[in-house]
């Protein structure tokens, strides 16, 4: 067999039966192809030794071996360190949007298995305007009728609503409210109320696993949920971040505070509040002139990240509204949501994280919005409401 004959045989062997041909012609072509392939198989080894170059030139490209598919490489995309909200928010369906509904049943009549959130309507004077609403995981909105809450106040007589971010336990089964000279704990699954006497003008509550940290009047108490035993702890109720409920009972307590170049991140032991480490909060990952000037509102932990509202310097003004996400180990600011200045001061307090790593926050015109720092996506959850939202951790 010479090279010309081999070329003809190989060409026929790789021909396909075209779908457009009549069936009878296709079957004839298939039979010829099978006979030719058997002939080629008998001589292929000899040809490979004698005319390897010619065969290589004529052979169709090799396919990947079966069972080893080629997977395209997809590179993860990450949003930059500075992000901005869209001009118009979209509002995908969300269970939390039911917070805008009126209560249809009283908690005493129908306790929850788990609460997703609390909502306190406010009037134009920032005072409670009706009962607290409890949104259960069944989608039903209840009125909190088992207790009447007074506003919190300080020594100077300044008052604030008793519902604040941080009052709802991570499992959604309990709510705890600071009151002057006492802590009020409500078992939302039984509609039961406990009152723990404590001295002072108490204003803030933070759930830390099985304890409630309640502060004000220059001190912070740690109250055991099950025994109601209380002791003082050396942490700031104003600067303390709500611990990640997945981190366990002995996870460190994290505080963020200070101003401008004096911003710090402190790590304290879970039980005693003893100082473990102190890091300077830095904005080295941010483009100039961005920096965090001062934090406000409640901070929230999710893994090794802390999210907290802040006043920032952006590329236009000093004193813009923003939200910062920090590394809880180093104090480095990883992301900033630049909300500008055309909003009410202190507009955009952080309300927590969801399980997908998104930050939930107050945001005009939304009453509640969801921000994904890794992708930059921001969507609305609850349309603007004059009130305070507290989410389960």
Secondary structure, DSSP 8 states (H G I E B T S, - for coil): --HHHHHHHHHHHT----TTS-HHHHHHHHHHHHHHHHHHHHHHHHHHHH-HHHHHHHS------TT-------------SEEE--SS------GGGGGGS---EETTTS--S-EEEEEEEB-TTS-B-S--EEEETTS-EEE--S-----EE-TT--EE-S--TT-B-TTSSEEEEEETTEEEEEETTTTEEEEEE--S---EEEEETTEEEEEETTEEEEEETTT--EEE-SS-TTTBEE--TTS-TT--EEEEE-BGGG-EEEEE-TTT--EEEEEE-B-TTS-TT-EEEEEEEEEEEETTEEEEEEEEE-SS-EEEEEEEEEETTT-BEEEEEEEESSS-TT---EEEE-TTS-EEEEETTEEEEEE-TTT--EEEEEE--SEEEEE--
